[in-house]
């Protein structure tokens, strides 16, 4: 990956629950697409799990 920018926003939904919007912009070589997608998916999953853990304290 040669460039990465991530933004995380949390909004309150109409029913009072939270909505997480995680937006990413990245650049990589075409041949690295599969490995980059796996890395990004893992990072987002870990990040959301971490937020949930912190918020439940």
PDBQT receptor file of N, H, CA, C and O in Angstrom, charges set to zero:
ATOM      1  N   UNK A   1       0.857  -1.158   0.000  1.00  0.00    +0.000 N 
ATOM      2  CA  UNK A   1       0.000   0.000   0.000  1.00  0.00    +0.000 C 
ATOM      3  C   UNK A   1       0.908   1.226   0.000  1.00  0.00    +0.000 C 
ATOM      4  O   UNK A   1       1.843   1.319   0.795  1.00  0.00    +0.000 OA
ATOM      5  N   UNK A   2       0.623   2.159  -0.894  1.00  0.00    +0.000 N 
ATOM      6  H   UNK A   2      -0.137   2.083  -1.539  1.00  0.00    +0.000 HD
ATOM      7  CA  UNK A   2       1.440   3.366  -0.976  1.00  0.00    +0.000 C 
ATOM      8  C   UNK A   2       0.770   4.577  -0.357  1.00  0.00    +0.000 C 
ATOM      9  O   UNK A   2       1.428   5.589  -0.111  1.00  0.00    +0.000 OA
ATOM     10  N   UNK A   3      -0.524   4.492  -0.102  1.00  0.00    +0.000 N 
ATOM     11  H   UNK A   3      -1.058   3.670  -0.301  1.00  0.00    +0.000 HD
ATOM     12  CA  UNK A   3      -1.264   5.608   0.488  1.00  0.00    +0.000 C 
ATOM     13  C   UNK A   3      -2.478   5.046   1.215  1.00  0.00    +0.000 C 
ATOM     14  O   UNK A   3      -3.126   4.113   0.741  1.00  0.00    +0.000 OA
ATOM     15  N   UNK A   4      -2.780   5.633   2.383  1.00  0.00    +0.000 N 
ATOM     16  H   UNK A   4      -2.254   6.391   2.768  1.00  0.00    +0.000 HD
ATOM     17  CA  UNK A   4      -3.969   5.216   3.136  1.00  0.00    +0.000 C 
ATOM     18  C   UNK A   4      -4.484   6.410   3.918  1.00  0.00    +0.000 C 
ATOM     19  O   UNK A   4      -3.713   7.106   4.579  1.00  0.00    +0.000 OA
ATOM     20  N   UNK A   5      -5.773   6.645   3.845  1.00  0.00    +0.000 N 
ATOM     21  H   UNK A   5      -6.399   6.080   3.308  1.00  0.00    +0.000 HD
ATOM     22  CA  UNK A   5      -6.430   7.660   4.660  1.00  0.00    +0.000 C 
ATOM     23  C   UNK A   5      -7.741   7.061   5.124  1.00  0.00    +0.000 C 
ATOM     24  O   UNK A   5      -8.554   6.628   4.307  1.00  0.00    +0.000 OA
ATOM     25  N   UNK A   6      -7.950   7.033   6.427  1.00  0.00    +0.000 N 
ATOM     26  H   UNK A   6      -7.289   7.385   7.090  1.00  0.00    +0.000 HD
ATOM     27  CA  UNK A   6      -9.182   6.482   6.980  1.00  0.00    +0.000 C 
ATOM     28  C   UNK A   6      -9.900   7.505   7.835  1.00  0.00    +0.000 C 
ATOM     29  O   UNK A   6      -9.271   8.307   8.525  1.00  0.00    +0.000 OA
ATOM     30  N   UNK A   7     -11.202   7.472   7.786  1.00  0.00    +0.000 N 
ATOM     31  H   UNK A   7     -11.713   6.820   7.225  1.00  0.00    +0.000 HD
ATOM     32  CA  UNK A   7     -12.048   8.344   8.599  1.00  0.00    +0.000 C 
ATOM     33  C   UNK A   7     -13.123   7.491   9.251  1.00  0.00    +0.000 C 
ATOM     34  O   UNK A   7     -13.775   6.679   8.596  1.00  0.00    +0.000 OA
ATOM     35  N   UNK A   8     -13.296   7.689  10.554  1.00  0.00    +0.000 N 
ATOM     36  H   UNK A   8     -12.766   8.348  11.087  1.00  0.00    +0.000 HD
ATOM     37  CA  UNK A   8     -14.338   6.970  11.280  1.00  0.00    +0.000 C 
ATOM     38  C   UNK A   8     -15.293   8.004  11.866  1.00  0.00    +0.000 C 
ATOM     39  O   UNK A   8     -14.873   8.941  12.546  1.00  0.00    +0.000 OA
ATOM     40  N   UNK A   9     -16.580   7.820  11.594  1.00  0.00    +0.000 N 
ATOM     41  H   UNK A   9     -16.921   7.060  11.042  1.00  0.00    +0.000 HD
ATOM     42  CA  UNK A   9     -17.615   8.699  12.138  1.00  0.00    +0.000 C 
ATOM     43  C   UNK A   9     -18.665   7.838  12.830  1.00  0.00    +0.000 C 
ATOM     44  O   UNK A   9     -18.997   6.747  12.366  1.00  0.00    +0.000 OA
ATOM     45  N   UNK A  10     -19.175   8.340  13.937  1.00  0.00    +0.000 N 
ATOM     46  H   UNK A  10     -18.905   9.226  14.314  1.00  0.00    +0.000 HD
ATOM     47  CA  UNK A  10     -20.232   7.633  14.665  1.00  0.00    +0.000 C 
ATOM     48  C   UNK A  10     -21.426   8.570  14.783  1.00  0.00    +0.000 C 
ATOM     49  O   UNK A  10     -21.301   9.708  15.237  1.00  0.00    +0.000 OA
ATOM     50  N   UNK A  11     -22.576   8.075  14.369  1.00  0.00    +0.000 N 
ATOM     51  H   UNK A  11     -22.678   7.151  14.001  1.00  0.00    +0.000 HD
ATOM     52  CA  UNK A  11     -23.810   8.849  14.392  1.00  0.00    +0.000 C 
ATOM     53  C   UNK A  11     -24.847   8.125  15.241  1.00  0.00    +0.000 C 
ATOM     54  O   UNK A  11     -24.788   6.906  15.405  1.00  0.00    +0.000 OA
ATOM     55  N   UNK A  12     -25.784   8.875  15.771  1.00  0.00    +0.000 N 
ATOM     56  H   UNK A  12     -25.832   9.865  15.638  1.00  0.00    +0.000 HD
ATOM     57  CA  UNK A  12     -26.920   8.288  16.465  1.00  0.00    +0.000 C 
ATOM     58  C   UNK A  12     -28.023   8.030  15.447  1.00  0.00    +0.000 C 
ATOM     59  O   UNK A  12     -28.402   8.926  14.692  1.00  0.00    +0.000 OA
ATOM     60  N   UNK A  13     -28.535   6.804  15.431  1.00  0.00    +0.000 N 
ATOM     61  H   UNK A  13     -28.227   6.077  16.044  1.00  0.00    +0.000 HD
ATOM     62  CA  UNK A  13     -29.607   6.479  14.497  1.00  0.00    +0.000 C 
ATOM     63  C   UNK A  13     -30.948   6.891  15.079  1.00  0.00    +0.000 C 
ATOM     64  O   UNK A  13     -31.036   7.307  16.234  1.00  0.00    +0.000 OA
ATOM     65  N   UNK A  14     -31.969   6.774  14.283  1.00  0.00    +0.000 N 
ATOM     66  H   UNK A  14     -31.897   6.436  13.344  1.00  0.00    +0.000 HD
ATOM     67  CA  UNK A  14     -33.311   7.176  14.706  1.00  0.00    +0.000 C 
ATOM     68  C   UNK A  14     -33.806   6.412  15.925  1.00  0.00    +0.000 C 
ATOM     69  O   UNK A  14     -34.653   6.913  16.664  1.00  0.00    +0.000 OA
ATOM     70  N   UNK A  15     -33.283   5.193  16.148  1.00  0.00    +0.000 N 
ATOM     71  H   UNK A  15     -32.595   4.786  15.547  1.00  0.00    +0.000 HD
ATOM     72  CA  UNK A  15     -33.731   4.389  17.286  1.00  0.00    +0.000 C 
ATOM     73  C   UNK A  15     -32.788   4.490  18.492  1.00  0.00    +0.000 C 
ATOM     74  O   UNK A  15     -32.898   3.720  19.446  1.00  0.00    +0.000 OA
ATOM     75  N   UNK A  16     -31.857   5.459  18.430  1.00  0.00    +0.000 N 
ATOM     76  H   UNK A  16     -31.769   6.084  17.655  1.00  0.00    +0.000 HD
ATOM     77  CA  UNK A  16     -30.966   5.696  19.555  1.00  0.00    +0.000 C 
ATOM     78  C   UNK A  16     -29.702   4.853  19.563  1.00  0.00    +0.000 C 
ATOM     79  O   UNK A  16     -28.849   5.029  20.432  1.00  0.00    +0.000 OA
ATOM     80  N   UNK A  17     -29.571   3.949  18.615  1.00  0.00    +0.000 N 
ATOM     81  H   UNK A  17     -30.265   3.807  17.909  1.00  0.00    +0.000 HD
ATOM     82  CA  UNK A  17     -28.353   3.145  18.524  1.00  0.00    +0.000 C 
ATOM     83  C   UNK A  17     -27.298   3.899  17.726  1.00  0.00    +0.000 C 
ATOM     84  O   UNK A  17     -27.598   4.914  17.098  1.00  0.00    +0.000 OA
ATOM     85  N   UNK A  18     -26.077   3.411  17.749  1.00  0.00    +0.000 N 
ATOM     86  H   UNK A  18     -25.833   2.586  18.259  1.00  0.00    +0.000 HD
ATOM     87  CA  UNK A  18     -25.001   4.056  17.014  1.00  0.00    +0.000 C 
ATOM     88  C   UNK A  18     -24.815   3.453  15.632  1.00  0.00    +0.000 C 
ATOM     89  O   UNK A  18     -25.018   2.257  15.422  1.00  0.00    +0.000 OA
ATOM     90  N   UNK A  19     -24.426   4.301  14.703  1.00  0.00    +0.000 N 
ATOM     91  H   UNK A  19     -24.261   5.273  14.874  1.00  0.00    +0.000 HD
ATOM     92  CA  UNK A  19     -24.090   3.874  13.349  1.00  0.00    +0.000 C 
ATOM     93  C   UNK A  19     -22.639   4.293  13.106  1.00  0.00    +0.000 C 
ATOM     94  O   UNK A  19     -22.294   5.467  13.236  1.00  0.00    +0.000 OA
ATOM     95  N   UNK A  20     -21.798   3.326  12.754  1.00  0.00    +0.000 N 
ATOM     96  H   UNK A  20     -22.078   2.372  12.649  1.00  0.00    +0.000 HD
ATOM     97  CA  UNK A  20     -20.397   3.610  12.484  1.00  0.00    +0.000 C 
ATOM     98  C   UNK A  20     -20.188   3.638  10.978  1.00  0.00    +0.000 C 
ATOM     99  O   UNK A  20     -20.553   2.701  10.268  1.00  0.00    +0.000 OA
ATOM    100  N   UNK A  21     -19.595   4.730  10.502  1.00  0.00    +0.000 N 
ATOM    101  H   UNK A  21     -19.299   5.492  11.079  1.00  0.00    +0.000 HD
ATOM    102  CA  UNK A  21     -19.260   4.869   9.089  1.00  0.00    +0.000 C 
ATOM    103  C   UNK A  21     -17.736   4.969   9.004  1.00  0.00    +0.000 C 
ATOM    104  O   UNK A  21     -17.135   5.929   9.487  1.00  0.00    +0.000 OA
ATOM    105  N   UNK A  22     -17.127   3.964   8.384  1.00  0.00    +0.000 N 
ATOM    106  H   UNK A  22     -17.615   3.184   7.992  1.00  0.00    +0.000 HD
ATOM    107  CA  UNK A  22     -15.676   3.908   8.262  1.00  0.00    +0.000 C 
ATOM    108  C   UNK A  22     -15.356   4.032   6.777  1.00  0.00    +0.000 C 
ATOM    109  O   UNK A  22     -15.656   3.133   5.991  1.00  0.00    +0.000 OA
ATOM    110  N   UNK A  23     -14.750   5.145   6.402  1.00  0.00    +0.000 N 
ATOM    111  H   UNK A  23     -14.506   5.876   7.040  1.00  0.00    +0.000 HD
ATOM    112  CA  UNK A  23     -14.431   5.423   5.011  1.00  0.00    +0.000 C 
ATOM    113  C   UNK A  23     -12.925   5.339   4.814  1.00  0.00    +0.000 C 
ATOM    114  O   UNK A  23     -12.161   5.908   5.594  1.00  0.00    +0.000 OA
ATOM    115  N   UNK A  24     -12.500   4.638   3.782  1.00  0.00    +0.000 N 
ATOM    116  H   UNK A  24     -13.120   4.177   3.148  1.00  0.00    +0.000 HD
ATOM    117  CA  UNK A  24     -11.067   4.546   3.494  1.00  0.00    +0.000 C 
ATOM    118  C   UNK A  24     -10.780   4.919   2.052  1.00  0.00    +0.000 C 
ATOM    119  O   UNK A  24     -11.599   4.721   1.154  1.00  0.00    +0.000 OA
ATOM    120  N   UNK A  25      -9.613   5.455   1.868  1.00  0.00    +0.000 N 
ATOM    121  H   UNK A  25      -8.948   5.616   2.597  1.00  0.00    +0.000 HD
ATOM    122  CA  UNK A  25      -9.099   5.761   0.539  1.00  0.00    +0.000 C 
ATOM    123  C   UNK A  25      -7.668   5.243   0.536  1.00  0.00    +0.000 C 
ATOM    124  O   UNK A  25      -6.870   5.637   1.386  1.00  0.00    +0.000 OA
ATOM    125  N   UNK A  26      -7.332   4.367  -0.402  1.00  0.00    +0.000 N 
ATOM    126  H   UNK A  26      -7.981   4.047  -1.092  1.00  0.00    +0.000 HD
ATOM    127  CA  UNK A  26      -5.972   3.858  -0.439  1.00  0.00    +0.000 C 
ATOM    128  C   UNK A  26      -5.528   3.587  -1.863  1.00  0.00    +0.000 C 
ATOM    129  O   UNK A  26      -6.336   3.446  -2.781  1.00  0.00    +0.000 OA
ATOM    130  N   UNK A  27      -4.218   3.520  -2.012  1.00  0.00    +0.000 N 
ATOM    131  H   UNK A  27      -3.562   3.635  -1.267  1.00  0.00    +0.000 HD
ATOM    132  CA  UNK A  27      -3.630   3.176  -3.300  1.00  0.00    +0.000 C 
ATOM    133  C   UNK A  27      -2.689   2.009  -3.091  1.00  0.00    +0.000 C 
ATOM    134  O   UNK A  27      -1.986   1.931  -2.084  1.00  0.00    +0.000 OA
ATOM    135  N   UNK A  28      -2.684   1.109  -4.050  1.00  0.00    +0.000 N 
ATOM    136  H   UNK A  28      -3.256   1.173  -4.868  1.00  0.00    +0.000 HD
ATOM    137  CA  UNK A  28      -1.756  -0.021  -4.023  1.00  0.00    +0.000 C 
ATOM    138  C   UNK A  28      -1.564  -0.515  -5.450  1.00  0.00    +0.000 C 
ATOM    139  O   UNK A  28      -2.277  -0.108  -6.368  1.00  0.00    +0.000 OA
ATOM    140  N   UNK A  29      -0.607  -1.383  -5.615  1.00  0.00    +0.000 N 
ATOM    141  H   UNK A  29      -0.028  -1.714  -4.870  1.00  0.00    +0.000 HD
ATOM    142  CA  UNK A  29      -0.387  -1.986  -6.924  1.00  0.00    +0.000 C 
ATOM    143  C   UNK A  29      -1.528  -2.955  -7.219  1.00  0.00    +0.000 C 
ATOM    144  O   UNK A  29      -2.014  -3.627  -6.310  1.00  0.00    +0.000 OA
ATOM    145  N   UNK A  30      -1.960  -3.035  -8.472  1.00  0.00    +0.000 N 
ATOM    146  H   UNK A  30      -1.566  -2.489  -9.211  1.00  0.00    +0.000 HD
ATOM    147  CA  UNK A  30      -3.064  -3.949  -8.827  1.00  0.00    +0.000 C 
ATOM    148  C   UNK A  30      -2.817  -5.387  -8.385  1.00  0.00    +0.000 C 
ATOM    149  O   UNK A  30      -3.754  -6.070  -7.972  1.00  0.00    +0.000 OA
ATOM    150  N   UNK A  31      -1.589  -5.855  -8.463  1.00  0.00    +0.000 N 
ATOM    151  H   UNK A  31      -0.828  -5.300  -8.798  1.00  0.00    +0.000 HD
ATOM    152  CA  UNK A  31      -1.306  -7.236  -8.076  1.00  0.00    +0.000 C 
ATOM    153  C   UNK A  31      -1.395  -7.467  -6.567  1.00  0.00    +0.000 C 
ATOM    154  O   UNK A  31      -1.406  -8.611  -6.112  1.00  0.00    +0.000 OA
ATOM    155  N   UNK A  32      -1.458  -6.374  -5.787  1.00  0.00    +0.000 N 
ATOM    156  H   UNK A  32      -1.449  -5.445  -6.157  1.00  0.00    +0.000 HD
ATOM    157  CA  UNK A  32      -1.570  -6.496  -4.334  1.00  0.00    +0.000 C 
ATOM    158  C   UNK A  32      -3.004  -6.356  -3.829  1.00  0.00    +0.000 C 
ATOM    159  O   UNK A  32      -3.235  -6.347  -2.620  1.00  0.00    +0.000 OA
ATOM    160  N   UNK A  33      -3.962  -6.247  -4.740  1.00  0.00    +0.000 N 
ATOM    161  H   UNK A  33      -3.774  -6.255  -5.722  1.00  0.00    +0.000 HD
ATOM    162  CA  UNK A  33      -5.353  -5.971  -4.373  1.00  0.00    +0.000 C 
ATOM    163  C   UNK A  33      -5.904  -6.953  -3.343  1.00  0.00    +0.000 C 
ATOM    164  O   UNK A  33      -6.491  -6.526  -2.348  1.00  0.00    +0.000 OA
ATOM    165  N   UNK A  34      -5.735  -8.224  -3.550  1.00  0.00    +0.000 N 
ATOM    166  H   UNK A  34      -5.258  -8.571  -4.358  1.00  0.00    +0.000 HD
ATOM    167  CA  UNK A  34      -6.306  -9.223  -2.634  1.00  0.00    +0.000 C 
ATOM    168  C   UNK A  34      -5.696  -9.121  -1.247  1.00  0.00    +0.000 C 
ATOM    169  O   UNK A  34      -6.425  -9.157  -0.255  1.00  0.00    +0.000 OA
ATOM    170  N   UNK A  35      -4.383  -8.994  -1.150  1.00  0.00    +0.000 N 
ATOM    171  H   UNK A  35      -3.790  -8.965  -1.955  1.00  0.00    +0.000 HD
ATOM    172  CA  UNK A  35      -3.749  -8.924   0.174  1.00  0.00    +0.000 C 
ATOM    173  C   UNK A  35      -4.070  -7.614   0.873  1.00  0.00    +0.000 C 
ATOM    174  O   UNK A  35      -4.227  -7.589   2.094  1.00  0.00    +0.000 OA
ATOM    175  N   UNK A  36      -4.169  -6.523   0.118  1.00  0.00    +0.000 N 
ATOM    176  H   UNK A  36      -4.041  -6.543  -0.874  1.00  0.00    +0.000 HD
ATOM    177  CA  UNK A  36      -4.528  -5.232   0.725  1.00  0.00    +0.000 C 
ATOM    178  C   UNK A  36      -5.967  -5.272   1.224  1.00  0.00    +0.000 C 
ATOM    179  O   UNK A  36      -6.250  -4.788   2.320  1.00  0.00    +0.000 OA
ATOM    180  N   UNK A  37      -6.873  -5.834   0.446  1.00  0.00    +0.000 N 
ATOM    181  H   UNK A  37      -6.643  -6.226  -0.444  1.00  0.00    +0.000 HD
ATOM    182  CA  UNK A  37      -8.276  -5.939   0.864  1.00  0.00    +0.000 C 
ATOM    183  C   UNK A  37      -8.394  -6.756   2.147  1.00  0.00    +0.000 C 
ATOM    184  O   UNK A  37      -9.166  -6.396   3.035  1.00  0.00    +0.000 OA
ATOM    185  N   UNK A  38      -7.645  -7.842   2.257  1.00  0.00    +0.000 N 
ATOM    186  H   UNK A  38      -7.017  -8.134   1.535  1.00  0.00    +0.000 HD
ATOM    187  CA  UNK A  38      -7.664  -8.666   3.467  1.00  0.00    +0.000 C 
ATOM    188  C   UNK A  38      -7.124  -7.887   4.664  1.00  0.00    +0.000 C 
ATOM    189  O   UNK A  38      -7.694  -7.952   5.753  1.00  0.00    +0.000 OA
ATOM    190  N   UNK A  39      -6.039  -7.159   4.471  1.00  0.00    +0.000 N 
ATOM    191  H   UNK A  39      -5.576  -7.106   3.586  1.00  0.00    +0.000 HD
ATOM    192  CA  UNK A  39      -5.457  -6.352   5.542  1.00  0.00    +0.000 C 
ATOM    193  C   UNK A  39      -6.423  -5.278   6.020  1.00  0.00    +0.000 C 
ATOM    194  O   UNK A  39      -6.606  -5.090   7.222  1.00  0.00    +0.000 OA
ATOM    195  N   UNK A  40      -7.043  -4.574   5.074  1.00  0.00    +0.000 N 
ATOM    196  H   UNK A  40      -6.895  -4.727   4.097  1.00  0.00    +0.000 HD
ATOM    197  CA  UNK A  40      -7.988  -3.507   5.420  1.00  0.00    +0.000 C 
ATOM    198  C   UNK A  40      -9.204  -4.071   6.146  1.00  0.00    +0.000 C 
ATOM    199  O   UNK A  40      -9.649  -3.497   7.139  1.00  0.00    +0.000 OA
ATOM    200  N   UNK A  41      -9.742  -5.178   5.668  1.00  0.00    +0.000 N 
ATOM    201  H   UNK A  41      -9.380  -5.645   4.862  1.00  0.00    +0.000 HD
ATOM    202  CA  UNK A  41     -10.899  -5.791   6.323  1.00  0.00    +0.000 C 
ATOM    203  C   UNK A  41     -10.557  -6.199   7.748  1.00  0.00    +0.000 C 
ATOM    204  O   UNK A  41     -11.357  -5.984   8.658  1.00  0.00    +0.000 OA
ATOM    205  N   UNK A  42      -9.404  -6.773   7.952  1.00  0.00    +0.000 N 
ATOM    206  H   UNK A  42      -8.754  -6.948   7.212  1.00  0.00    +0.000 HD
ATOM    207  CA  UNK A  42      -8.975  -7.182   9.286  1.00  0.00    +0.000 C 
ATOM    208  C   UNK A  42      -8.802  -5.970  10.195  1.00  0.00    +0.000 C 
ATOM    209  O   UNK A  42      -9.216  -5.998  11.354  1.00  0.00    +0.000 OA
ATOM    210  N   UNK A  43      -8.196  -4.912   9.676  1.00  0.00    +0.000 N 
ATOM    211  H   UNK A  43      -7.860  -4.890   8.735  1.00  0.00    +0.000 HD
ATOM    212  CA  UNK A  43      -7.973  -3.707  10.479  1.00  0.00    +0.000 C 
ATOM    213  C   UNK A  43      -9.296  -3.054  10.882  1.00  0.00    +0.000 C 
ATOM    214  O   UNK A  43      -9.447  -2.613  12.022  1.00  0.00    +0.000 OA
ATOM    215  N   UNK A  44     -10.241  -2.992   9.967  1.00  0.00    +0.000 N 
ATOM    216  H   UNK A  44     -10.118  -3.350   9.041  1.00  0.00    +0.000 HD
ATOM    217  CA  UNK A  44     -11.543  -2.391  10.283  1.00  0.00    +0.000 C 
ATOM    218  C   UNK A  44     -12.283  -3.245  11.307  1.00  0.00    +0.000 C 
ATOM    219  O   UNK A  44     -12.864  -2.706  12.249  1.00  0.00    +0.000 OA
ATOM    220  N   UNK A  45     -12.272  -4.554  11.143  1.00  0.00    +0.000 N 
ATOM    221  H   UNK A  45     -11.799  -4.991  10.378  1.00  0.00    +0.000 HD
ATOM    222  CA  UNK A  45     -12.936  -5.445  12.104  1.00  0.00    +0.000 C 
ATOM    223  C   UNK A  45     -12.330  -5.280  13.498  1.00  0.00    +0.000 C 
ATOM    224  O   UNK A  45     -13.055  -5.189  14.489  1.00  0.00    +0.000 OA
ATOM    225  N   UNK A  46     -11.013  -5.243  13.568  1.00  0.00    +0.000 N 
ATOM    226  H   UNK A  46     -10.424  -5.317  12.763  1.00  0.00    +0.000 HD
ATOM    227  CA  UNK A  46     -10.341  -5.070  14.857  1.00  0.00    +0.000 C 
ATOM    228  C   UNK A  46     -10.665  -3.711  15.461  1.00  0.00    +0.000 C 
ATOM    229  O   UNK A  46     -10.873  -3.593  16.669  1.00  0.00    +0.000 OA
ATOM    230  N   UNK A  47     -10.705  -2.699  14.624  1.00  0.00    +0.000 N 
ATOM    231  H   UNK A  47     -10.536  -2.795  13.643  1.00  0.00    +0.000 HD
ATOM    232  CA  UNK A  47     -11.027  -1.353  15.112  1.00  0.00    +0.000 C 
ATOM    233  C   UNK A  47     -12.433  -1.257  15.664  1.00  0.00    +0.000 C 
ATOM    234  O   UNK A  47     -12.646  -0.649  16.714  1.00  0.00    +0.000 OA
ATOM    235  N   UNK A  48     -13.388  -1.841  14.981  1.00  0.00    +0.000 N 
ATOM    236  H   UNK A  48     -13.215  -2.334  14.128  1.00  0.00    +0.000 HD
ATOM    237  CA  UNK A  48     -14.775  -1.820  15.466  1.00  0.00    +0.000 C 
ATOM    238  C   UNK A  48     -14.905  -2.636  16.743  1.00  0.00    +0.000 C 
ATOM    239  O   UNK A  48     -15.597  -2.223  17.673  1.00  0.00    +0.000 OA
ATOM    240  N   UNK A  49     -14.249  -3.787  16.799  1.00  0.00    +0.000 N 
ATOM    241  H   UNK A  49     -13.686  -4.122  16.044  1.00  0.00    +0.000 HD
ATOM    242  CA  UNK A  49     -14.267  -4.589  18.031  1.00  0.00    +0.000 C 
ATOM    243  C   UNK A  49     -13.674  -3.799  19.195  1.00  0.00    +0.000 C 
ATOM    244  O   UNK A  49     -14.200  -3.841  20.307  1.00  0.00    +0.000 OA
ATOM    245  N   UNK A  50     -12.590  -3.084  18.945  1.00  0.00    +0.000 N 
ATOM    246  H   UNK A  50     -12.163  -3.050  18.041  1.00  0.00    +0.000 HD
ATOM    247  CA  UNK A  50     -11.966  -2.279  19.984  1.00  0.00    +0.000 C 
ATOM    248  C   UNK A  50     -12.859  -1.146  20.461  1.00  0.00    +0.000 C 
ATOM    249  O   UNK A  50     -12.930  -0.870  21.659  1.00  0.00    +0.000 OA
ATOM    250  N   UNK A  51     -13.543  -0.489  19.527  1.00  0.00    +0.000 N 
ATOM    251  H   UNK A  51     -13.485  -0.714  18.555  1.00  0.00    +0.000 HD
ATOM    252  CA  UNK A  51     -14.474   0.583  19.911  1.00  0.00    +0.000 C 
ATOM    253  C   UNK A  51     -15.601   0.025  20.762  1.00  0.00    +0.000 C 
ATOM    254  O   UNK A  51     -15.984   0.625  21.766  1.00  0.00    +0.000 OA
ATOM    255  N   UNK A  52     -16.132  -1.122  20.363  1.00  0.00    +0.000 N 
ATOM    256  H   UNK A  52     -15.821  -1.610  19.548  1.00  0.00    +0.000 HD
ATOM    257  CA  UNK A  52     -17.223  -1.739  21.115  1.00  0.00    +0.000 C 
ATOM    258  C   UNK A  52     -16.764  -2.078  22.535  1.00  0.00    +0.000 C 
ATOM    259  O   UNK A  52     -17.488  -1.828  23.499  1.00  0.00    +0.000 OA
ATOM    260  N   UNK A  53     -15.577  -2.640  22.661  1.00  0.00    +0.000 N 
ATOM    261  H   UNK A  53     -14.989  -2.843  21.878  1.00  0.00    +0.000 HD
ATOM    262  CA  UNK A  53     -15.036  -2.992  23.974  1.00  0.00    +0.000 C 
ATOM    263  C   UNK A  53     -14.883  -1.750  24.844  1.00  0.00    +0.000 C 
ATOM    264  O   UNK A  53     -15.276  -1.757  26.010  1.00  0.00    +0.000 OA
ATOM    265  N   UNK A  54     -14.310  -0.678  24.278  1.00  0.00    +0.000 N 
ATOM    266  H   UNK A  54     -13.991  -0.673  23.331  1.00  0.00    +0.000 HD
ATOM    267  CA  UNK A  54     -14.108   0.556  25.038  1.00  0.00    +0.000 C 
ATOM    268  C   UNK A  54     -15.425   1.191  25.449  1.00  0.00    +0.000 C 
ATOM    269  O   UNK A  54     -15.547   1.713  26.557  1.00  0.00    +0.000 OA
ATOM    270  N   UNK A  55     -16.396   1.148  24.576  1.00  0.00    +0.000 N 
ATOM    271  H   UNK A  55     -16.298   0.724  23.676  1.00  0.00    +0.000 HD
ATOM    272  CA  UNK A  55     -17.687   1.788  24.868  1.00  0.00    +0.000 C 
ATOM    273  C   UNK A  55     -18.533   1.003  25.868  1.00  0.00    +0.000 C 
ATOM    274  O   UNK A  55     -19.429   1.566  26.498  1.00  0.00    +0.000 OA
ATOM    275  N   UNK A  56     -18.262  -0.271  26.015  1.00  0.00    +0.000 N 
ATOM    276  H   UNK A  56     -17.535  -0.728  25.503  1.00  0.00    +0.000 HD
ATOM    277  CA  UNK A  56     -19.054  -1.103  26.919  1.00  0.00    +0.000 C 
ATOM    278  C   UNK A  56     -18.524  -1.051  28.355  1.00  0.00    +0.000 C 
ATOM    279  O   UNK A  56     -19.125  -1.633  29.257  1.00  0.00    +0.000 OA
ATOM    280  N   UNK A  57     -17.415  -0.367  28.568  1.00  0.00    +0.000 N 
ATOM    281  H   UNK A  57     -16.926   0.106  27.835  1.00  0.00    +0.000 HD
ATOM    282  CA  UNK A  57     -16.832  -0.279  29.917  1.00  0.00    +0.000 C 
ATOM    283  C   UNK A  57     -17.633   0.623  30.805  1.00  0.00    +0.000 C 
ATOM    284  O   UNK A  57     -17.284   0.809  31.971  1.00  0.00    +0.000 OA
TER     285      UNK A  57
